Amino acid sequence: MAFPGEAHWFRGDERFVPHDHIDGNFRMAHEAMFSRVAVPAANIHPIPTVGLSAREAAAAYEATLRHFYGGEQLNSWRPLFDLTL
């Protein structure tokens, strides 16, 4: 579970392509933002795309989100994200 004050970035992309693919949003966001600031790589959480099917990647990312949330179900009094862009 993340600690208060610790920023973590959870990335989504409508295209299931490798993170360095020219059509992917992850590459663009890395070049525009993450490569320019001191964000630990461990705090950036993209959907995995290498060596997995889209279904397997979705299940793996769901497990990541559940881990950081610290529970199996969302509660209205405790949102998963503080900010969504």
Steps between C-alpha positions, in 0.01 A plus 500: 500500500625852419580738782346851530707760318655242270397562138432199280402525135262242353494506122234389259504484121231402254766334285656175616854565372846480661592799718753633248266467200452820298120470520489451877415765755754361747796596279358848445435553872847375587665737253283799596485451878675213674839544331506863622425456871627286785232232513627161613435236233335286771232772537392482135253219434413439134286213381742217416512428127797270437456125504132513599169489319273799549287291740805395705628859508162627624498239779857589600417872509187432704720318753733804512209736563357275772842483667537878511142547612548246775172317451283299268213749460478876465327696773335835424666655807847402377564561129767310310649813343547851637517652152406367157598663173 
